């Protein structure tokens, strides 16, 4: 950078200005003098004079005549491509010849995926029966409803089921609840994951997040499991009879929970796996308020399926996002029904325990087959179809605009 001199009337002034410019340029080269910004006027000569004069603070302004190395700045970034923002970059040039084909490709691609998902979901066979009942009606299980919309104790009802076509196996059996808001924050945090993981201290001293379902007010014993989620566990049980030949359909409850939940998140204290050891471990605790049996007696047929590792309990403890939800109850994939449920008449025996009319809910049982994409879900296919159609429509609009106005740009 060459600085212009303000003095040009005499040779002496010119010589002085020339030597001054050399001094200033040397300071600029050594980064001891701030350059002027690009596009601004050149630094005046008097500024250079002030810069080369000795100043009273040598700590801030080092000696210009010394040969010492330049003092590095403390917070100066490293001279690397990353810190100095010299990394190579690529930015696409979005032209009409690129944008319109991309929209068409994505649009038709999403439409193809949506058609596949929608067709696959429609191919899934699903049958649903409502067994909520209502007082004074002929609906199934109405006899289990009392005058105050509460549930009669030890009530068993029968639901007649008729299948018009064969349901391809494996068949999954779900229970569904409506108007049950598990996603309320106060409800979903009312649990103690440390207790559910088998921690002995949390077993007898549950977290305060479980309150008011933390300790039994009468016995002063801690609830095991504690919290509102465990206290409201679904406890209806089912048996399915194939009335055409009188045989009972085997309902398999093993493997209905998530692998990560069963093997990692939920553990019994001391990994107890017998009734005697679990009785001793849970001694000194109280069963939840709405439960009819303690945690170590949930499955009388399989001692390995008791305590915090009971799979029905684990399935319930996984919170649903919407007020109408279904949870897996059993799989039908064994015995004479391993290929599926044949068409005919069935009878569902329900041990009716769970109250839902008090909050306006309903209870349903669902039999469903599966496909490569899982259970029946029309939303995913429809979402792909809608998004793909919007992409194709947008591409056509841009193509029409390009055809209409491209000649005008060429004439200009």
C-alpha positions in Angstrom: 0.0 0.0 0.0 1.5 3.4 -1.0 0.4 6.4 1.0 0.2 9.8 -0.7 2.0 12.8 0.9 0.1 16.0 1.8 3.2 18.0 1.1 4.3 18.5 -2.6 5.2 22.2 -2.9 8.9 21.9 -2.2 11.6 19.3 -2.7 12.3 19.3 1.1 8.7 18.6 1.9 8.6 15.9 -0.8 11.7 14.2 0.6 10.3 14.3 4.1 7.0 13.0 2.9 8.7 10.2 1.0 10.7 9.1 4.1 7.5 9.3 6.1 5.7 7.1 3.7 8.5 4.5 3.8 8.3 4.4 7.6 4.5 4.0 7.6 4.6 1.3 5.0 7.2 -0.6 7.1 4.8 -0.3 10.1 2.0 -1.6 8.1 4.0 -4.5 6.8 4.8 -5.5 10.4 1.2 -5.1 11.4 2.1 -2.4 13.9 -0.1 0.2 12.2 -3.8 -0.3 11.3 -4.6 -0.2 7.6 -7.4 1.9 6.3 -10.5 0.0 5.2 -10.9 -0.9 1.5 -12.5 1.9 -0.4 -11.7 4.6 2.2 -9.2 7.5 1.9 -5.5 6.9 2.4 -4.0 7.5 5.8 -2.8 11.1 6.2 0.8 11.8 6.8 0.2 13.3 10.3 -1.2 10.0 11.4 2.0 8.3 10.5 4.0 10.9 12.4 2.0 10.2 15.5 2.4 6.5 15.0 6.2 6.6 14.9 6.6 8.9 17.8 7.5 7.2 21.2 4.5 6.8 23.5 4.4 6.6 27.3 3.1 3.0 27.5 5.7 0.5 26.1 3.6 -2.5 27.3 0.9 -1.7 24.8 3.2 -0.3 22.1 6.4 -2.3 21.7 9.7 -0.6 20.9 9.9 -0.2 17.1 13.7 -0.1 17.0 14.2 -3.4 18.7 14.8 -6.6 16.9 12.6 -8.7 19.2 10.1 -11.0 17.7 6.6 -9.8 17.2 4.4 -10.4 20.3 1.5 -12.7 19.4 -2.0 -11.8 20.2 -3.5 -13.9 23.1 -6.8 -14.7 21.5 -5.7 -15.0 17.9 -7.2 -18.1 16.2 -4.8 -20.7 14.8 -3.8 -20.2 11.2 -5.7 -23.2 9.9 -8.2 -23.6 7.1 -11.0 -24.3 9.6 -10.4 -21.4 12.0 -9.6 -18.9 9.2 -12.6 -20.1 7.1 -10.6 -21.2 4.1 -12.3 -24.6 3.8 -13.4 -25.5 0.3 -17.1 -25.1 -0.3 -19.6 -25.9 -2.9 -22.8 -24.0 -3.6 -25.2 -25.3 -6.3 -26.4 -22.9 -9.0 -30.1 -23.4 -8.9 -31.3 -23.0 -12.5 -34.6 -24.0 -14.1 -32.9 -27.0 -15.7 -32.0 -28.3 -12.3 -34.9 -27.3 -10.0 -37.8 -28.5 -12.2 -36.4 -32.0 -12.8 -35.6 -32.4 -9.1 -39.1 -31.6 -8.1 -40.5 -34.1 -10.7 -38.1 -36.8 -9.5 -38.9 -36.3 -5.8 -42.6 -35.9 -6.5 -43.0 -39.1 -8.5 -40.7 -40.9 -6.0 -42.8 -40.0 -3.1 -46.0 -40.9 -4.9 -44.6 -44.3 -5.7 -43.6 -44.9 -2.1 -47.0 -43.6 -0.9 -48.9 -46.0 -3.2 -46.8 -48.9 -1.9 -47.4 -48.0 1.7 -51.1 -47.4 1.2 -51.6 -50.7 -0.7 -49.6 -52.6 2.0 -51.6 -51.0 4.8 -54.9 -51.9 3.1 -53.8 -55.5 2.7 -53.6 -55.8 6.5 -56.7 -57.6 7.9 -58.1 -56.0 11.1 -61.2 -56.8 13.2 -62.4 -54.6 16.1 -65.0 -55.3 18.8 -66.2 -52.8 21.5 -66.9 -54.5 24.8 -67.3 -51.4 27.0 -71.0 -51.9 27.7 -73.5 -49.5 29.2 -76.0 -49.8 32.0 -79.5 -50.8 30.9 -78.4 -51.8 27.3 -77.9 -55.1 25.5 -74.3 -54.3 24.6 -71.7 -56.8 25.5 -70.5 -56.7 29.1 -73.3 -54.3 30.1 -74.0 -56.5 33.1 -70.6 -55.5 34.6 -71.6 -51.8 34.8 -73.2 -50.6 38.0 -75.6 -47.6 38.4 -72.7 -45.2 39.1 -70.8 -46.3 36.0 -68.4 -48.3 38.2 -67.4 -51.9 37.6 -68.9 -54.8 39.4 -66.4 -56.9 41.3 -65.4 -60.3 39.8 -67.5 -59.8 36.7 -67.0 -62.1 33.7 -68.7 -61.4 30.4 -68.8 -63.1 27.0 -68.4 -61.4 23.7 -69.5 -63.2 20.6 -67.1 -62.8 17.6 -67.7 -63.8 14.0 -64.9 -63.8 11.4 -66.1 -63.8 7.8 -62.7 -64.5 6.4 -59.4 -66.1 7.3 -56.9 -63.8 9.1 -53.4 -64.6 8.0 -51.0 -65.3 10.8 -49.2 -64.3 12.9 -52.2 -62.6 14.4 -51.7 -59.8 17.0 -54.3 -59.2 19.7 -54.5 -55.6 21.0 -56.6 -53.8 23.6 -57.6 -50.2 22.8 -58.6 -47.4 25.1 -60.2 -44.0 24.1 -60.1 -40.6 25.8 -57.2 -41.7 28.1 -54.6 -39.0 28.1 -51.4 -40.7 29.1 -49.4 -37.8 27.6 -50.2 -35.4 30.4 -46.9 -34.4 31.9 -47.9 -34.8 35.5 -49.1 -38.3 34.7 -46.1 -39.5 32.7 -43.6 -38.3 35.2 -45.4 -40.0 38.1 -43.0 -43.0 38.2 -39.6 -44.0 39.6 -37.3 -45.4 36.9 -34.7 -46.2 39.5 -37.2 -48.4 41.3 -38.2 -50.1 38.1 -34.6 -50.9 37.3 -34.3 -53.0 40.5 -32.6 -50.5 42.8 -33.1 -51.7 46.4 -32.9 -48.2 47.9 -35.6 -46.9 45.6 -37.7 -50.0 46.3 -38.2 -48.9 49.9 -37.7 -45.2 49.4 -39.4 -44.2 46.1 -38.9 -40.9 44.4 -41.2 -38.0 45.3 -42.2 -37.8 41.7 -44.6 -40.7 42.5 -46.6 -38.6 44.9 -49.4 -39.0 45.8 -48.9 -42.6 44.9 -45.6 -42.9 46.8 -46.6 -44.4 50.1 -49.6 -46.1 51.5 -51.3 -43.8 53.9 -52.7 -46.6 56.0 -49.8 -49.0 56.3 -47.0 -46.4 55.7 -45.4 -48.8 53.3 -44.0 -47.6 50.0 -45.9 -48.6 46.8 -44.1 -51.0 44.5 -44.4 -50.0 41.8 -45.1 -46.4 42.7 -46.7 -43.6 40.6 -49.9 -42.9 38.7 -48.8 -44.8 35.6 -48.4 -48.1 37.4 -51.5 -47.4 39.6 -53.7 -47.1 36.4 -52.4 -50.3 34.8 -54.9 -52.1 32.5 -56.0 -55.3 34.2 -58.7 -56.8 32.0 -57.8 -60.4 31.0 -59.1 -62.4 28.0 -59.6 -66.0 26.8 -60.5 -66.8 23.2 -62.6 -69.9 22.4 -63.1 -71.2 18.8 -66.7 -72.3 19.2 -66.8 -74.3 15.9 -64.8 -77.1 17.6 -64.7 -75.9 21.2 -60.9 -75.4 21.3 -59.2 -72.6 23.2 -57.0 -70.4 21.1 -53.5 -70.2 22.6 -52.5 -66.6 23.5 -48.8 -66.1 23.7 -47.7 -63.2 26.0 -43.9 -63.8 25.6 -42.0 -61.2 23.7 -44.8 -58.6 23.5 -42.6 -55.8 25.1 -39.7 -53.9 23.6 -36.4 -55.7 23.9 -34.7 -52.7 25.4 -37.4 -52.3 28.0 -37.4 -56.0 29.0 -33.6 -56.5 29.1 -32.3 -53.1 30.2 -34.9 -50.7 31.7 -36.9 -53.1 33.9 -35.2 -55.4 36.3 -36.3 -57.2 39.5 -34.3 -56.3 42.6 -31.4 -58.8 43.0 -32.7 -60.3 39.7 -35.0 -62.5 41.7 -36.9 -65.0 39.5 -38.8 -67.2 41.9 -42.0 -66.6 43.9 -40.2 -67.1 47.2 -37.4 -64.8 46.5 -39.7 -62.1 45.0 -42.0 -62.4 48.1 -39.0 -61.8 50.3 -37.7 -58.9 48.2 -41.0 -57.1 48.0 -41.8 -57.7 51.7 -42.2 -54.3 53.3 -43.8 -52.8 50.3 -47.5 -52.3 49.4 -49.3 -53.0 46.1 -50.6 -50.0 44.2 -54.0 -48.6 45.4 -56.0 -49.9 42.4 -54.4 -53.3 42.1 -56.0 -56.5 43.3 -52.8 -58.4 43.6 -49.1 -57.6 44.4 -46.5 -57.2 41.7 -45.0 -60.7 42.3 -48.3 -62.4 41.6 -49.2 -60.9 38.2 -48.7 -64.1 36.3 -49.5 -67.2 38.4 -48.6 -69.5 35.5 -45.0 -68.3 34.9 -42.8 -67.2 37.8 -40.3 -65.7 35.4 -43.0 -63.3 34.3 -43.6 -61.6 37.7 -42.3 -58.5 39.4 -41.0 -55.5 37.4 -40.3 -57.8 34.4 -43.9 -58.7 33.8 -44.4 -58.0 30.1 -48.0 -56.8 30.5 -46.7 -54.3 33.0 -43.8 -53.2 30.8 -46.1 -52.7 27.8 -48.4 -50.5 29.9 -45.5 -48.4 31.3 -44.6 -47.3 27.8 -46.6 -44.0 27.5 -48.9 -43.4 24.5 -48.8 -40.1 22.7 -52.5 -39.8 21.8 -55.7 -40.2 23.9 -56.8 -43.1 21.7 -54.2 -45.8 21.7 -53.8 -49.5 21.5 -51.3 -51.8 23.2 -50.2 -55.3 22.4 -51.8 -57.9 24.6 -51.0 -61.3 23.0 -49.8 -63.0 19.8 -51.6 -65.9 18.2 -48.9 -68.0 16.4 -48.9 -71.4 18.1 -50.7 -74.7 17.9 -53.5 -75.2 15.4 -53.7 -71.4 14.9 -50.1 -70.8 13.9 -51.2 -70.0 10.4 -53.8 -67.6 11.5 -57.5 -67.4 12.7 -59.9 -69.4 10.4 -63.3 -68.0 9.6 -66.0 -68.9 12.0 -67.5 -68.1 15.3 -65.5 -67.3 18.5 -66.3 -66.4 22.0 -64.2 -63.9 24.0 -64.3 -64.4 27.7 -63.5 -61.1 29.5 -62.6 -60.7 33.1 -64.0 -57.2 33.3 -62.0 -55.1 35.8 -60.9 -51.8 34.2 -63.3 -48.8 34.5 -63.5 -46.4 31.6 -67.0 -44.9 31.7 -66.0 -42.6 34.6 -63.9 -40.5 32.2 -66.1 -41.2 29.0 -63.7 -43.8 27.5 -64.3 -47.0 25.6 -62.6 -50.4 25.5 -62.0 -52.4 22.4 -60.3 -55.6 21.5 -58.5 -55.9 18.1 -57.3 -58.8 16.0 -54.8 -57.8 13.3 -52.4 -59.3 10.9 -49.1 -57.5 10.0 -47.0 -56.8 6.9 -43.5 -55.7 6.2 -44.3 -52.2 7.4 -45.9 -53.3 10.6 -49.5 -52.8 11.6 -52.3 -51.0 9.8 -51.4 -47.3 9.3 -53.0 -45.4 6.4 -51.6 -42.0 7.5 -48.0 -42.7 6.4 -49.1 -43.7 2.8 -51.5 -40.7 2.6 -48.7 -38.4 3.8 -46.3 -39.6 1.1 -49.0 -39.3 -1.6 -49.9 -35.7 -0.6 -46.3 -34.5 -0.4 -45.5 -36.2 -3.7 -48.5 -34.6 -5.4 -47.6 -31.2 -4.1 -44.0 -31.6 -5.6 -45.4 -32.6 -9.0 -47.9 -29.8 -9.0 -45.2 -27.2 -8.1 -43.0 -28.6 -10.8 -45.8 -28.1 -13.4 -46.4 -24.5 -12.3 -42.7 -23.7 -12.5 -42.5 -25.3 -16.0 -45.5 -23.3 -17.2 -44.0 -20.0 -15.9 -40.7 -20.8 -17.5 -42.3 -21.6 -20.9 -44.4 -18.4 -20.8 -41.7 -15.9 -19.7 -38.5 -17.4 -21.2 -39.0 -15.7 -24.6 -39.5 -12.4 -23.0 -36.1 -12.6 -21.3 -34.4 -13.6 -24.5 -35.9 -10.5 -26.3 -34.6 -8.3 -23.5 
